[in-house]
Amino acid sequence: MRLLLAFSVVICHVGFGAPPLMSIPGVDVSFRILPADLAVQCFFVISGFYMSLILGKRYSLDRAGLRRFYSNRLLRLVPTYWTILLLFVVFAAVNGRFYRFEWAQYFGILEKLPLSTSLWIAFTNVTMIGQDTLMFMGLNETGHMQWTGNAETGPIPLHFFILNPPAWSLSLELWFYMLAPWFAGRHWRTLLGVCVASLALRIVLAVNGYHGGIWGDRFFPSELLLFVGGMLLERAYSKYQDFFTQTLSKIAFGVLTVLIVAYWFIPLDPSVVHFGFLTIFAGAVPFLFALTKDNKWDRAIGELSYPLYLCHIFVQLFVFSKMRATPQDASWIIAGISIGLALAIHLGVELPIERLRRRLASKS
């Protein structure tokens, strides 16, 4: 399911030009799985579930346990991110182009910006921390950062300077990781209160016109509902494991599969379909975990989701610069190369670091 969610993002970003799967008057049914923003939000629920699963169990909530937790999270995220970031920089140095700007244009703008602005852009690109804030900021006439509340507002929106655009979601993950140990030590009623407050904030924002776009999935306080909701689902799973039988889990998996296939055919308002699917997906997460937790093949396949999610924009940039192909052909080429590169990064970067981490852990 994680790989399917990542592939949904790839499909949305690379602009599949495939012909409709079937002809239905008034319905565009190009090759799609789920909207990219919905797939990312599903990842947030899974992340909350998994953090609750390991905090206080695999990692104690004392200083030593938290040190191990944070170091392992960084070892999971950073090497892959830096590897792909290096690919972007090397490509730009050789070919003279980043995703949004030419090489000379990118650094020419940075040189004219106030030092504080340039340092913040550099910091977010290197660390991932704060990339989500760039979605809500732009440059004013003097080159200083200003709040815009709109990803496309301002002379130059600051998110244009993100070298690997999909990495903004990792910033939200990192904010959550900072708070996750505190949440893990709280009573379920406190977590429920956080969910209610986050949902209330989302409703207030929507009523005042702040909905959709960056407000739909990139504002951390309102996305906290998904992370903490995932933690609550894990609490329910741990307490009532006998309820999550293989039979019910297979039924939940089947229902979710049908909804994924039928997503673009559901004749309701898109926002209703979006939040309806997200709610059903969240409810299915404990069942999916019960069904697949002992399946090594499923875990191995799922591990490809992270490098695939991060590398596909680089592959798109590379393919369009090197190949002449129709949009339809290019889309399939990009998807295929992205999966291959994700596998190479997993085998060449992630697995060696994981083996090193385990050796160090055993010695300590």
Disulfide bonds with the S-S distance in Angstrom:
none
